[in-house]
């Protein structure tokens, strides 16, 4: 027996017992010849005392931090003045014997040390020993179990779908896997199980879920990984309203399992409302500072910068806040919105009941109009801009309000903001390809398929939590005729549609139930619960921002023999090898 107890479970009731513990040496202290060892496992820590008179003392002289040891001894109550509030803070174990199970060379850092992420990822097995990382992984486990508990209880079946599948245009670049048996052909790793879960609905499995591994060869950032996990859910014979309601219940249940209480009812905003008020389709409303349309308040100002924009069909928008404001700060904010395409930024503030602004001599009447209309008070600041393209203006001001919110109103993030964004546009124009593409994916059910392309809306919905897209889904097309119309709208010829999706179009002819679903970004769900900015902190073995596994060195080169078996030539510097 390696251990009789874990390192967090001994209490005063165990005093007098002979116990065996095993774990890593967290710390060693020598006080007047007596050694104190803090032993750690994933459950917690226990203090061990080694007296010079003990036969264990000579072994204690040999051990160092991160050694793995087994300790036998008697549980004793700590002196009153040394007790702590930790789970084992009232006791300590007096060692009678110590056995070294595994030595450790001097590690590049100790668990919990503040070191670069690159070093943490290279020695991830050491990083994962830290209390923070252990708690993150345990949190992930608890949330996964809660998700399965809820879905199982509501009649969903967990069904796996293939990893090796067909390359189809779904938005991101595919990871391709060459086939040895079918020379010159490739599998694709799934970006999502979208078509397979719809095929499961056609097969009669009316409630499906899967913890699906998804793969997308795209540029990475804090909330992206080339491989990630989503909780994939699909249902048949349901309305959009039914999906939203049960998924609210689902998310509340999962977060409640780790002590986080979400609102009893999520608000709903249309896509248009979200963009107009917050400049984002995943708005963080906790900061306030809604965008306002000031166009009518700035007509015929005589100030050419604004007049030209309005005369050419443009818009004036802005928001009200309460922050320190100066020309220097305004210059920084102006540079920020220019990076989104705007030409500049205007501002004014109320100070001692006076309007202060570099442009007050040109726009004083207009600023005064806003002061009266919005009942501005001392300390209030209005930031505004004029631009011909309303969407660009919304996005730029939306990004600025978030920047200001994070810089000045971090106290407001203690509340939880949960909502649905609904009624998304069905299509969006791709400037590079000069064609319409699906806003979500081409299997989303449109509401008004026969309207002009830019007016078509979708039965699509995103769940937003604190400005993060927690999950997104839609009702699905269940008619071959509509599906073919959609392929035509996004510029796929019949031949291309049959080549890419022929198997699915075929299936749509054999009795398809109305169905819909959603996919939750599980890594992001956990990161929010862990209060972490990066999903890398809640994944055991993540990749870096450049898609590299620092631990194993993947991706790596393979042998020429392996390449020849797959009939592949690798081109380096435009030369085949």
C-alpha positions as CSV (number, residue, x, y, z in Angstrom):
1,X,0.0,0.0,0.0
2,X,1.5,3.3,-1.1
3,X,-0.8,5.5,1.1
4,X,-3.6,5.2,3.6
5,X,-4.7,8.8,3.2
6,X,-4.5,11.7,0.8
7,X,-2.7,14.8,1.8
8,X,-5.8,16.9,2.5
9,X,-7.9,14.6,4.7
10,X,-6.2,14.2,8.0
11,X,-7.9,16.1,10.8
12,X,-7.8,16.3,14.6
13,X,-10.0,13.2,14.7
14,X,-7.1,11.2,13.3
15,X,-4.6,12.1,16.1
16,X,-2.8,9.0,17.3
17,X,-3.3,7.1,14.1
18,X,-0.4,5.5,12.1
19,X,-0.7,6.7,8.5
20,X,1.1,6.4,5.2
21,X,1.3,9.3,2.8
22,X,2.8,9.7,-0.6
23,X,3.4,12.6,-2.8
24,X,5.8,15.4,-3.9
25,X,8.0,17.4,-1.6
26,X,6.6,20.9,-1.7
27,X,8.9,22.6,0.8
28,X,11.6,21.7,3.3
29,X,12.4,23.8,6.4
30,X,15.1,23.1,9.0
31,X,14.3,24.7,12.4
32,X,16.9,23.9,15.1
33,X,17.7,20.5,13.6
34,X,14.1,19.5,13.2
35,X,13.0,19.1,9.6
36,X,9.6,20.2,8.4
37,X,8.5,18.7,5.1
38,X,5.3,19.9,3.3
39,X,4.1,16.9,1.3
40,X,1.8,17.6,-1.7
41,X,-0.6,15.6,-3.9
42,X,-3.5,16.8,-6.0
43,X,-5.8,16.8,-3.0
44,X,-3.8,19.2,-0.8
45,X,-0.8,19.3,1.6
46,X,0.2,17.9,4.9
47,X,3.1,19.0,7.2
48,X,5.5,16.3,8.2
49,X,7.9,16.6,11.1
50,X,11.2,14.7,11.2
51,X,13.1,14.7,14.4
52,X,16.9,14.1,14.5
53,X,16.2,11.1,16.8
54,X,14.0,9.5,14.1
55,X,15.3,6.7,11.9
56,X,13.8,8.7,9.0
57,X,16.1,11.7,9.6
58,X,19.0,10.4,7.5
59,X,16.8,9.9,4.5
60,X,15.3,13.4,5.1
61,X,18.8,14.8,4.7
62,X,18.9,13.4,1.1
63,X,15.6,14.6,-0.3
64,X,14.9,17.8,-2.2
65,X,11.9,19.7,-3.5
66,X,9.8,17.7,-6.1
67,X,11.1,14.4,-4.9
68,X,8.4,11.8,-4.8
69,X,8.4,10.1,-1.3
70,X,6.4,7.8,0.9
71,X,6.2,8.7,4.6
72,X,5.0,6.6,7.5
73,X,4.2,8.2,10.8
74,X,1.9,9.2,13.6
75,X,-0.7,11.9,13.4
76,X,-0.3,14.5,16.2
77,X,-2.0,17.7,17.0
78,X,-0.1,20.8,16.2
79,X,0.9,23.3,19.0
80,X,-1.9,25.9,19.2
81,X,0.2,28.8,18.1
82,X,1.2,26.9,14.8
83,X,-2.3,25.9,13.7
84,X,-3.6,27.3,10.4
85,X,-6.9,27.5,8.6
86,X,-5.9,25.0,5.9
87,X,-7.7,21.6,5.8
88,X,-4.9,19.9,7.6
89,X,-3.8,22.9,9.6
90,X,-4.6,21.4,13.0
91,X,-2.3,18.3,12.7
92,X,1.1,17.2,11.5
93,X,2.6,13.8,10.9
94,X,5.7,12.7,12.9
95,X,7.7,10.6,10.5
96,X,8.9,7.2,11.5
97,X,10.2,6.3,8.0
98,X,10.7,7.9,4.7
99,X,11.2,6.1,1.4
100,X,12.3,7.9,-1.7
101,X,10.1,6.7,-4.6
102,X,11.6,9.0,-7.2
103,X,14.3,11.6,-7.3
104,X,14.0,14.9,-9.1
105,X,16.8,16.9,-10.7
106,X,16.7,20.7,-10.1
107,X,13.6,21.7,-12.1
108,X,13.7,24.8,-14.4
109,X,11.0,26.3,-12.1
110,X,8.9,25.2,-9.2
111,X,5.1,24.7,-9.5
112,X,3.4,28.1,-9.1
113,X,6.5,30.2,-9.9
114,X,6.0,33.2,-12.1
115,X,7.8,32.3,-15.3
116,X,7.2,32.8,-19.0
117,X,4.4,30.9,-20.7
118,X,6.9,29.4,-23.1
119,X,8.8,27.7,-20.2
120,X,5.5,26.7,-18.5
121,X,4.4,24.9,-21.7
122,X,7.7,23.3,-22.4
123,X,7.6,21.7,-18.9
124,X,3.9,21.4,-18.7
125,X,4.0,18.4,-16.4
126,X,5.7,20.6,-13.8
127,X,3.3,23.6,-14.4
128,X,0.3,21.2,-14.0
129,X,1.5,20.4,-10.5
130,X,0.7,24.0,-9.3
131,X,-2.4,24.5,-7.3
132,X,-3.9,26.9,-9.8
133,X,-3.5,24.6,-12.8
134,X,-4.7,21.6,-10.8
135,X,-7.8,23.5,-9.8
136,X,-8.4,24.5,-13.4
137,X,-8.3,21.0,-14.6
138,X,-10.5,19.8,-11.8
139,X,-12.9,22.6,-12.6
140,X,-13.0,21.4,-16.2
141,X,-13.7,17.8,-15.0
142,X,-16.6,19.0,-12.8
143,X,-18.2,21.1,-15.6
144,X,-17.9,18.2,-18.0
145,X,-19.6,15.8,-15.6
146,X,-22.3,18.3,-14.9
147,X,-22.9,18.8,-18.6
148,X,-23.3,15.0,-19.2
149,X,-25.5,14.7,-16.1
150,X,-27.9,17.3,-17.4
151,X,-28.0,16.1,-21.0
152,X,-28.4,12.4,-19.9
153,X,-31.2,13.4,-17.6
154,X,-33.0,15.1,-20.5
155,X,-32.9,12.2,-22.8
156,X,-29.8,13.1,-25.0
157,X,-27.6,10.3,-26.3
158,X,-23.8,10.7,-26.4
159,X,-22.8,9.6,-29.9
160,X,-19.3,9.9,-31.5
161,X,-18.7,11.0,-35.0
162,X,-15.7,10.5,-37.3
163,X,-12.3,12.3,-37.0
164,X,-11.3,11.3,-40.5
165,X,-13.8,12.8,-42.9
166,X,-14.3,14.7,-46.1
167,X,-12.9,18.2,-46.7
168,X,-15.8,20.6,-47.1
169,X,-15.8,24.5,-47.2
170,X,-17.0,25.5,-43.7
171,X,-15.2,28.7,-43.1
172,X,-11.8,27.9,-41.7
173,X,-8.9,26.0,-43.4
174,X,-9.0,22.3,-43.0
175,X,-6.2,20.1,-41.4
176,X,-5.6,17.5,-44.1
177,X,-4.5,13.9,-43.5
178,X,-3.0,12.0,-46.5
179,X,-4.3,8.5,-47.2
180,X,-1.8,5.8,-47.7
181,X,-4.3,3.4,-49.1
182,X,-6.0,5.9,-51.5
183,X,-2.9,7.5,-53.0
184,X,-3.3,11.2,-53.7
185,X,-6.4,11.6,-51.6
186,X,-6.9,13.2,-48.3
187,X,-9.1,13.0,-45.2
188,X,-9.9,16.3,-43.3
189,X,-10.1,16.6,-39.6
190,X,-13.5,17.9,-38.7
191,X,-13.9,21.6,-38.1
192,X,-17.2,20.6,-36.4
193,X,-19.5,17.5,-36.6
194,X,-22.1,19.7,-38.3
195,X,-23.2,17.4,-41.1
196,X,-22.9,14.2,-39.1
197,X,-25.1,15.5,-36.3
198,X,-27.7,16.5,-38.9
199,X,-27.4,13.0,-40.4
200,X,-28.1,11.6,-36.9
201,X,-31.3,13.6,-36.8
202,X,-32.3,12.1,-40.2
203,X,-31.4,8.7,-38.6
204,X,-34.0,9.2,-35.9
205,X,-31.8,10.0,-32.9
206,X,-33.8,13.0,-31.9
207,X,-31.5,14.1,-29.0
208,X,-27.7,13.9,-29.5
209,X,-24.7,15.4,-27.8
210,X,-20.9,14.9,-28.0
211,X,-17.8,16.3,-26.4
212,X,-16.4,16.9,-29.9
213,X,-12.8,17.5,-30.8
214,X,-12.7,20.1,-33.5
215,X,-9.7,21.1,-35.7
216,X,-9.2,24.4,-37.6
217,X,-6.1,25.5,-39.2
218,X,-6.4,29.2,-38.5
219,X,-4.5,32.1,-36.8
220,X,-4.4,31.6,-33.1
221,X,-5.1,33.9,-30.1
222,X,-6.0,33.7,-26.5
223,X,-9.4,32.0,-27.1
224,X,-8.4,29.9,-30.1
225,X,-6.5,26.6,-30.4
226,X,-5.9,24.5,-33.6
227,X,-7.7,21.7,-31.7
228,X,-10.4,22.5,-29.2
229,X,-13.5,20.9,-27.5
230,X,-17.1,21.9,-28.1
231,X,-20.2,20.4,-26.5
232,X,-22.2,19.6,-29.6
233,X,-25.9,19.4,-29.2
234,X,-28.7,18.7,-31.7
235,X,-32.5,18.1,-31.4
236,X,-35.4,17.2,-33.6
237,X,-39.0,18.4,-33.6
238,X,-38.1,21.6,-31.7
239,X,-38.7,25.3,-32.2
240,X,-36.1,28.0,-31.8
241,X,-37.7,29.0,-28.5
242,X,-37.6,25.5,-27.1
243,X,-33.9,25.3,-27.9
244,X,-33.1,28.6,-26.3
245,X,-35.0,27.7,-23.1
246,X,-33.5,24.3,-22.5
247,X,-30.0,25.5,-23.3
248,X,-30.4,28.3,-20.8
249,X,-31.2,25.6,-18.2
250,X,-28.2,23.6,-19.3
251,X,-25.7,26.4,-18.9
252,X,-27.2,27.5,-15.6
253,X,-26.9,23.8,-14.3
254,X,-23.3,23.5,-15.5
255,X,-22.1,26.7,-13.9
256,X,-24.0,26.1,-10.7
257,X,-22.1,22.8,-10.3
258,X,-18.9,25.0,-9.8
259,X,-20.6,27.6,-7.6
260,X,-21.5,30.2,-10.3
261,X,-25.1,31.4,-10.4
262,X,-26.3,32.7,-13.7
263,X,-29.5,34.9,-14.2
264,X,-32.8,33.0,-14.1
265,X,-33.7,34.4,-17.5
266,X,-31.3,35.5,-20.3
267,X,-32.1,38.8,-22.1
268,X,-32.5,38.7,-25.9
269,X,-31.1,41.2,-28.4
270,X,-31.4,41.1,-32.2
271,X,-28.2,41.2,-34.1
272,X,-29.1,44.7,-35.3
273,X,-29.8,45.9,-31.8
274,X,-26.5,44.5,-30.5
275,X,-24.5,46.2,-33.3
276,X,-26.3,49.5,-33.0
277,X,-26.1,49.7,-29.2
278,X,-22.8,48.0,-28.5
279,X,-20.9,47.7,-31.8
280,X,-20.5,44.0,-31.3
281,X,-22.5,40.8,-31.9
282,X,-21.1,39.6,-28.6
283,X,-21.8,42.6,-26.4
284,X,-20.5,43.1,-22.9
285,X,-23.2,45.2,-21.4
286,X,-21.7,45.4,-17.9
287,X,-19.9,48.6,-18.7
288,X,-23.0,50.5,-19.9
289,X,-21.9,53.2,-22.4
290,X,-24.5,52.4,-25.1
291,X,-23.9,53.9,-28.5
292,X,-26.3,56.7,-29.5
293,X,-27.1,58.0,-33.0
294,X,-26.3,61.7,-32.9
295,X,-26.8,62.3,-36.7
296,X,-29.9,64.6,-36.3
297,X,-28.2,66.6,-33.6
298,X,-25.3,67.5,-36.0
299,X,-27.0,68.4,-39.3
300,X,-25.7,71.6,-40.9
301,X,-23.1,72.4,-38.3
302,X,-20.8,74.3,-40.7
303,X,-18.1,72.0,-39.6
304,X,-17.0,70.4,-42.8
305,X,-15.7,67.1,-41.4
306,X,-19.2,66.3,-40.1
307,X,-21.3,68.0,-42.7
308,X,-19.6,66.1,-45.6
309,X,-20.2,62.7,-43.9
310,X,-23.9,63.4,-43.2
311,X,-24.5,64.9,-46.7
312,X,-23.1,61.7,-48.2
313,X,-25.4,59.4,-46.2
314,X,-23.1,58.8,-43.3
315,X,-23.7,58.7,-39.6
316,X,-22.6,60.5,-36.4
317,X,-22.6,58.2,-33.3
318,X,-21.0,58.1,-29.9
319,X,-21.4,57.3,-26.3
320,X,-21.4,58.9,-22.9
321,X,-19.0,58.0,-20.1
322,X,-17.4,59.4,-17.0
323,X,-13.6,59.2,-17.2
324,X,-10.6,61.5,-16.9
325,X,-10.2,63.2,-20.2
326,X,-7.5,65.4,-21.8
327,X,-6.1,66.1,-25.3
328,X,-3.4,63.5,-24.7
329,X,-5.9,60.7,-23.7
330,X,-8.2,61.8,-26.7
331,X,-5.2,61.4,-29.0
332,X,-4.6,57.9,-27.8
333,X,-8.3,57.0,-28.3
334,X,-8.3,58.6,-31.7
335,X,-5.3,56.5,-32.9
336,X,-7.2,53.4,-31.6
337,X,-10.4,54.1,-33.6
338,X,-8.3,55.0,-36.7
339,X,-6.9,51.4,-36.6
340,X,-10.5,50.3,-37.3
341,X,-10.8,52.6,-40.3
342,X,-12.3,55.8,-38.8
343,X,-10.9,59.2,-39.8
344,X,-10.9,60.7,-36.3
345,X,-12.6,61.2,-33.0
346,X,-14.4,64.1,-31.4
347,X,-15.0,64.6,-27.7
348,X,-16.3,67.1,-25.1
349,X,-16.7,67.0,-21.3
350,X,-18.6,68.9,-18.7
351,X,-16.4,70.6,-16.2
352,X,-17.7,73.1,-13.7
353,X,-20.9,73.2,-15.8
354,X,-18.9,74.3,-18.8
355,X,-18.4,72.4,-22.1
356,X,-14.7,71.7,-22.6
357,X,-13.5,70.6,-26.0
358,X,-10.9,71.4,-28.7
359,X,-13.8,71.8,-31.1
360,X,-16.1,73.7,-28.9
361,X,-15.8,76.9,-31.0
362,X,-17.1,75.0,-34.0
363,X,-19.7,72.7,-32.3
364,X,-20.7,74.4,-29.1
365,X,-24.4,74.6,-30.0
366,X,-24.5,70.9,-30.9
367,X,-22.7,69.9,-27.8
368,X,-25.1,72.0,-25.7
369,X,-28.0,70.2,-27.5
370,X,-26.6,66.9,-26.3
371,X,-26.0,68.2,-22.8
372,X,-29.7,69.1,-22.5
373,X,-31.0,66.0,-24.3
374,X,-29.0,63.5,-22.2
375,X,-29.0,65.5,-19.0
376,X,-25.2,65.5,-18.8
377,X,-23.6,66.4,-15.5
378,X,-20.2,67.4,-14.3
379,X,-17.6,64.8,-15.1
380,X,-19.5,63.4,-18.1
381,X,-17.6,62.9,-21.3
382,X,-19.0,62.3,-24.8
383,X,-16.9,60.5,-27.4
384,X,-18.3,60.6,-31.0
385,X,-17.3,60.1,-34.6
386,X,-18.7,60.6,-38.0
387,X,-18.3,58.0,-40.8
388,X,-19.8,57.0,-44.1
389,X,-20.1,53.3,-43.3
390,X,-22.3,52.7,-40.4
391,X,-21.1,49.1,-39.7
392,X,-17.4,50.3,-39.5
393,X,-18.5,53.2,-37.2
394,X,-20.4,50.8,-34.9
395,X,-17.5,48.3,-34.7
396,X,-14.9,51.0,-34.0
397,X,-16.9,52.8,-31.3
398,X,-17.9,49.4,-29.8
399,X,-14.2,48.4,-29.5
400,X,-13.4,51.8,-27.9
401,X,-16.2,51.4,-25.3
402,X,-14.7,48.0,-24.4
403,X,-11.2,49.5,-24.1
404,X,-12.5,52.2,-21.8
405,X,-14.6,49.8,-19.8
406,X,-11.6,47.5,-19.1
407,X,-9.3,50.5,-18.3
408,X,-11.7,52.4,-16.0
409,X,-14.7,50.2,-14.9
410,X,-13.2,46.8,-13.9
411,X,-15.4,47.0,-10.8
412,X,-18.4,46.5,-13.0
413,X,-17.2,43.0,-14.1
414,X,-18.2,41.5,-10.8
415,X,-21.8,41.1,-12.1
416,X,-22.8,38.5,-14.7
417,X,-24.3,39.5,-18.0
418,X,-26.0,36.7,-19.9
419,X,-28.0,37.1,-23.1
420,X,-28.9,35.7,-26.5
421,X,-28.2,37.5,-29.7
422,X,-30.8,36.4,-32.3
423,X,-31.9,37.2,-35.8
424,X,-28.5,37.2,-37.4
425,X,-28.1,38.1,-41.1
426,X,-28.1,34.9,-43.1
427,X,-25.3,36.1,-45.5
428,X,-22.4,38.5,-45.4
429,X,-20.5,39.9,-48.4
430,X,-16.9,38.7,-48.8
431,X,-15.0,41.5,-50.4
432,X,-12.0,39.3,-51.3
433,X,-14.0,36.7,-53.1
434,X,-16.7,39.1,-54.3
435,X,-19.5,36.9,-53.3
436,X,-21.9,36.3,-50.4
437,X,-20.9,33.7,-47.8
438,X,-22.9,32.2,-45.0
439,X,-22.7,34.3,-41.8
440,X,-22.8,31.1,-39.6
441,X,-22.8,28.1,-42.0
442,X,-24.7,27.2,-45.1
443,X,-26.9,24.7,-43.3
444,X,-28.7,27.3,-41.2
445,X,-32.4,27.7,-41.9
446,X,-33.1,31.1,-43.5
447,X,-36.3,33.0,-42.5
448,X,-36.9,34.7,-45.8
449,X,-35.0,32.9,-48.5
450,X,-36.7,34.7,-51.4
451,X,-35.7,38.3,-50.3
452,X,-32.7,40.2,-51.6
453,X,-29.5,38.5,-50.2
454,X,-28.6,41.3,-47.8
455,X,-32.1,41.3,-46.3
456,X,-32.3,37.5,-45.5
457,X,-32.2,36.7,-41.8
458,X,-31.5,33.4,-40.2
459,X,-32.9,31.2,-37.4
460,X,-29.5,31.6,-35.7
461,X,-28.6,32.5,-32.2
462,X,-25.5,33.0,-30.0
463,X,-25.3,32.8,-26.3
464,X,-23.2,35.5,-24.8
465,X,-21.7,35.6,-21.3
466,X,-19.8,38.6,-20.1
467,X,-18.9,39.6,-23.7
468,X,-17.8,36.1,-24.7
469,X,-19.6,33.9,-27.2
470,X,-20.3,30.9,-25.1
471,X,-22.1,29.0,-27.9
472,X,-23.8,29.4,-31.2
473,X,-26.4,27.5,-33.2
474,X,-29.4,27.6,-35.4
475,X,-32.4,25.8,-36.8
476,X,-31.2,23.7,-39.8
477,X,-32.4,23.4,-43.3
478,X,-34.4,20.2,-43.7
479,X,-35.4,20.6,-47.4
480,X,-33.2,19.7,-50.3
481,X,-34.8,22.5,-52.4
482,X,-33.9,25.2,-49.8
483,X,-30.4,23.8,-49.3
484,X,-29.8,23.9,-53.1
485,X,-31.0,27.5,-53.1
486,X,-28.6,28.4,-50.4
487,X,-25.7,26.8,-52.2
488,X,-26.6,28.8,-55.2
489,X,-26.7,32.1,-53.2
490,X,-23.2,31.5,-51.9
491,X,-21.9,30.9,-55.4
492,X,-21.6,27.1,-55.5
493,X,-22.4,25.5,-58.8
494,X,-24.5,22.4,-58.8
495,X,-21.4,20.4,-59.7
496,X,-19.4,21.9,-56.8
497,X,-22.4,21.3,-54.4
498,X,-22.6,17.7,-55.5
499,X,-18.9,17.2,-55.2
500,X,-18.7,18.7,-51.7
501,X,-22.1,17.8,-50.2
502,X,-23.6,15.2,-52.5
503,X,-23.9,12.7,-49.7
504,X,-25.8,15.2,-47.6
505,X,-28.1,16.4,-50.4
506,X,-28.9,12.7,-51.1
507,X,-29.9,12.2,-47.4
508,X,-32.2,15.3,-47.5
509,X,-34.5,13.3,-49.8
510,X,-35.3,10.5,-47.3
511,X,-37.6,12.0,-44.7
512,X,-35.9,14.7,-42.6
513,X,-37.4,16.0,-39.3
514,X,-37.2,19.7,-38.5
515,X,-34.2,20.1,-36.3
516,X,-31.7,22.5,-34.8
517,X,-29.0,22.7,-32.2
518,X,-26.1,24.5,-30.7
519,X,-22.4,24.1,-30.0
520,X,-20.7,25.4,-26.9
521,X,-17.0,26.3,-26.7
522,X,-16.2,24.1,-23.7
523,X,-12.7,25.5,-23.3
524,X,-14.1,29.0,-23.2
525,X,-16.8,28.0,-20.7
526,X,-14.2,26.7,-18.3
527,X,-11.9,29.7,-18.8
528,X,-14.7,32.0,-17.8
529,X,-15.4,29.9,-14.7
530,X,-11.7,29.9,-13.9
531,X,-11.5,33.7,-14.4
532,X,-8.8,33.1,-17.0
533,X,-8.1,35.3,-20.0
534,X,-6.7,32.4,-22.0
535,X,-8.2,29.0,-22.8
536,X,-4.6,27.6,-22.6
537,X,-4.9,27.8,-18.9
538,X,-7.7,25.3,-18.8
539,X,-6.3,22.8,-21.4
540,X,-3.9,20.2,-20.1
541,X,-1.5,20.3,-23.1
542,X,-2.2,23.3,-25.3
543,X,-0.4,24.7,-28.3
544,X,1.3,28.1,-28.5
545,X,0.1,31.1,-30.5
546,X,2.1,29.7,-33.4
547,X,0.5,26.3,-33.2
548,X,3.5,24.6,-31.6
549,X,3.5,22.1,-28.8
550,X,6.5,23.2,-26.7
551,X,6.4,20.0,-24.8
552,X,6.7,17.5,-27.7
553,X,8.0,19.7,-30.4
554,X,5.1,19.1,-32.7
555,X,4.7,19.7,-35.6
556,X,7.9,18.0,-36.6
557,X,9.5,16.7,-39.8
558,X,8.9,13.0,-40.8
559,X,11.2,10.6,-42.6
560,X,11.6,10.4,-46.3
561,X,10.3,6.9,-46.2
562,X,7.0,8.0,-44.5
563,X,6.6,10.7,-47.2
564,X,7.2,8.1,-50.0
565,X,4.6,5.8,-48.6
566,X,2.1,8.6,-48.9
567,X,3.3,9.7,-52.3
568,X,4.1,13.2,-51.0
569,X,6.8,15.6,-52.0
570,X,7.6,18.4,-49.5
571,X,8.6,21.7,-51.1
572,X,11.1,23.8,-49.2
573,X,12.3,27.1,-50.6
574,X,10.5,26.1,-53.8
575,X,12.7,23.0,-54.2
576,X,11.2,19.5,-53.9
577,X,12.9,17.1,-51.5
